[in-house]
Every structure is written in structure tokens, then in C-alpha cells.
Amino acid sequence: MNGYVALLRAVNVGGTGKLPMATLSQMCAAVGFEAVKTYIASGNVVFRSHGSEGQVRSALEEQLHAYAGKSVGVIVRTAAEIADTLARNPFPDSPGNRVMALFADEALPADPLEGATGIKNEQLRLGKREIFIFYPDGMANTRLRIPCDKRGTARNMNTVAKLADMVAAIA
């Protein structure tokens, strides 16, 4: 049985995609996930499953579609992958709430700045299946837009660290 982290896209953000975390937990249990735990109301859930990453994602996406009546993006990472993402943070001395990992399942551009607009003093680094972004002035004060942010979902390093701890405890 594998430990997984699922990151939902555009859930409980800016008044869109309302999804109580208790409902998300129930959905996960309904498809056979075990030791389900959610973290903050932005669509983060850890669990164990015998399924593959693809099977886990599909099962959860089906539940979310039935609930919301539309597709909800789901990014899935194993316990080892989320720990590795945290370890590879290229901005380890920066505040965790100012460094984001933009998780994606599609191929990432070789140059993460390709097609970007609104660049000020932000710094980007390409990861394995994510792009790391350092926002020196905070996310609330940025105008940075990168093309692949429409296909993924971002979490700050504080959240990544908490999820890594939570999934390690159940894996």
C-alpha cells in the first residue's frame, strides 16, 4: 500500500469550487482510500491506497466530477515524491510562505520563463514535475503569470512540508 498526497486545483479559492474537507474525506473513503486526512481547506488530502498514481487520480476525479458537475484538476504525488520536492527546494533560506511549488503532470517547459508575463523580481527554477517560484514580495503583490499555471496547482513550502510529514506518518 502506498502513501499519496492529492492536491486539488481551484478548490475553496476566491469563492469558487466550494468543497468542504469533510466531503473530500468521504469521497476518498468511498473509493477505498485508507487513513484519509485533509489539510487546510484548499484541497490537500493524504491517504493510503493499493492503486497506482493514475488509478488514484482517476477515482478521485470521478468523485469530484459527480459532486461538482465539472472537472476538478487533481495532482497526485507519492510520499517519496512530496518529500523529494521539499528536499529539492532551490530557495531553502527563503521564507516557506514565499516559495511555491507549482505541481504539474504535463511536460514542463525547458525554460520556465517562456511565455511568462508580469515578471518583476520573482525567481523560477525548474524541478522534476514542478516549477519552484520565489516571490520576494509575496504572492499577493505579484503580477507574474506563467503559461503552465493553468495546468497545475501551487502550494507553498510550508504546506509541502506539512503534507510530507502527514503522508510519512501514514505511509
matplotlib code that plots the C-alpha trace (Angstrom):
import matplotlib.pyplot as plt

x = [0.0, 1.4, 1.1, -0.2, -0.8, -3.6, -3.6, -6.9, -6.9, -9.1, -10.9, -12.2, -10.2, -11.8, -15.3, -15.1, -15.1, -16.7, -15.7, -15.9, -12.9, -15.2, -16.9, -13.5, -12.6, -15.8, -15.1, -11.7, -13.1, -15.8, -13.2, -11.3, -8.5, -7.4, -6.0, -7.5, -6.5, -7.1, -5.0, -6.4, -9.4, -7.6, -7.9, -5.0, -5.5, -3.2, -4.1, -3.0, -4.1, -3.2, -3.9, -1.3, -1.0, -3.2, -5.8, -5.9, -6.2, -9.0, -11.0, -10.8, -11.5, -14.7, -15.9, -15.2, -16.9, -20.0, -20.0, -19.2, -20.7, -17.5, -13.9, -11.7, -8.0, -6.1, -2.4, -1.1, 2.3, 3.7, 5.0, 8.5, 7.9, 6.5, 9.4, 11.8, 10.1, 10.7, 14.3, 15.0, 13.6, 16.2, 15.3, 15.9, 16.9, 13.8, 10.6, 8.4, 5.4, 7.1, 8.4, 5.8, 6.0, 3.8, 2.9, 2.1, 1.5, 2.1, 5.6, 7.2, 8.8, 12.6, 12.6, 10.0, 10.0, 9.0, 5.7, 5.7, 4.4, 4.5, 7.9, 9.3, 11.8, 10.4, 12.8, 11.8, 13.7, 12.7, 12.1, 11.3, 7.5, 7.2, 8.4, 9.7, 8.9, 10.3, 8.1, 10.3, 7.4, 4.8, 2.2, -0.3, 1.9, 2.9, 1.7, 3.7, 1.8, 3.3, 1.6, 1.8, 0.0, -3.3, -2.4, -1.1, -1.6, 0.7, 1.5, 3.9, 6.8, 5.2, 2.3, 4.5, 6.5, 3.3, 1.9, 5.2, 5.1, 1.4, 1.9, 5.1, 3.2, 0.6, 2.8]
y = [0.0, 3.4, 6.8, 9.6, 13.3, 14.6, 18.4, 19.7, 22.7, 25.7, 24.4, 26.9, 29.7, 33.1, 31.9, 29.2, 25.4, 25.1, 21.7, 21.0, 19.0, 16.5, 15.8, 15.3, 12.8, 11.0, 10.8, 9.4, 6.8, 5.9, 4.9, 2.8, 5.1, 4.5, 6.7, 9.8, 13.1, 16.6, 19.7, 23.2, 24.0, 24.4, 20.8, 18.9, 15.3, 12.4, 8.8, 5.2, 3.1, 0.0, 1.8, 3.4, 7.1, 7.1, 4.9, 7.1, 10.3, 8.9, 7.6, 10.9, 13.0, 10.9, 11.5, 15.3, 15.5, 13.8, 16.3, 19.5, 18.8, 19.8, 18.6, 19.4, 19.1, 16.6, 16.3, 13.2, 12.6, 9.7, 10.1, 9.8, 12.4, 15.0, 14.6, 14.8, 18.0, 19.5, 18.4, 19.9, 23.4, 25.6, 28.5, 26.8, 30.0, 31.9, 32.0, 29.0, 31.1, 32.9, 29.9, 27.9, 24.6, 24.6, 21.0, 19.8, 16.4, 17.6, 18.2, 21.3, 23.9, 23.7, 27.4, 28.1, 31.8, 31.1, 32.9, 34.4, 38.0, 40.4, 39.4, 41.7, 40.2, 36.7, 33.8, 30.5, 27.2, 24.0, 20.9, 17.4, 17.6, 21.1, 24.6, 26.4, 30.1, 32.5, 35.6, 38.1, 40.5, 37.8, 36.3, 38.9, 41.6, 39.8, 40.1, 37.1, 34.8, 31.7, 29.5, 26.2, 27.6, 26.8, 23.1, 22.7, 23.8, 25.5, 25.0, 27.0, 25.2, 25.4, 23.4, 21.0, 20.3, 19.7, 17.3, 15.5, 15.0, 13.9, 11.3, 10.0, 9.3, 7.1, 5.5]
z = [0.0, -1.0, 0.7, -1.6, -1.5, -3.7, -4.5, -5.9, -8.3, -7.7, -4.6, -2.0, -3.6, -4.2, -3.7, -6.4, -6.2, -2.7, -1.3, 2.5, 3.5, 5.3, 2.0, 0.3, 3.1, 2.5, -1.3, -0.6, 1.7, -0.8, -3.4, -0.9, 0.2, 3.8, 6.6, 4.9, 6.3, 4.9, 5.5, 5.4, 3.2, -0.1, -1.3, 0.2, 1.2, 2.2, 2.2, 1.5, -1.5, -3.4, -6.6, -9.0, -9.3, -12.3, -10.7, -7.6, -9.7, -11.9, -8.9, -7.2, -10.3, -10.9, -7.4, -7.7, -11.1, -9.7, -6.8, -8.6, -12.0, -13.7, -13.9, -11.0, -11.6, -9.3, -9.0, -7.2, -5.7, -3.7, -0.2, -1.6, -4.3, -2.0, 0.4, -2.6, -3.7, -0.3, -0.2, -3.7, -2.8, -4.6, -2.2, 1.2, 3.0, 1.9, 4.0, 3.2, 2.6, -0.2, -2.1, -4.1, -5.9, -9.0, -9.4, -12.9, -14.6, -18.1, -19.5, -18.2, -20.5, -20.6, -19.8, -17.1, -18.0, -21.6, -22.2, -18.7, -18.2, -15.4, -14.2, -11.5, -9.1, -8.9, -9.4, -11.1, -11.1, -13.0, -10.9, -11.9, -12.1, -10.6, -11.0, -7.9, -7.7, -5.1, -4.6, -2.6, -2.2, -1.6, -3.9, -3.1, -4.7, -7.9, -11.4, -12.6, -14.9, -16.4, -19.0, -17.2, -14.1, -15.8, -15.9, -12.4, -8.8, -6.4, -2.8, -0.6, 1.0, 4.5, 3.1, 1.2, 4.5, 6.4, 3.7, 3.6, 7.4, 7.3, 4.5, 6.0, 9.2, 7.4, 4.7]

ax = plt.figure().add_subplot(projection="3d")
ax.plot(x, y, z, "-o")
ax.set_aspect("equal")
plt.show()
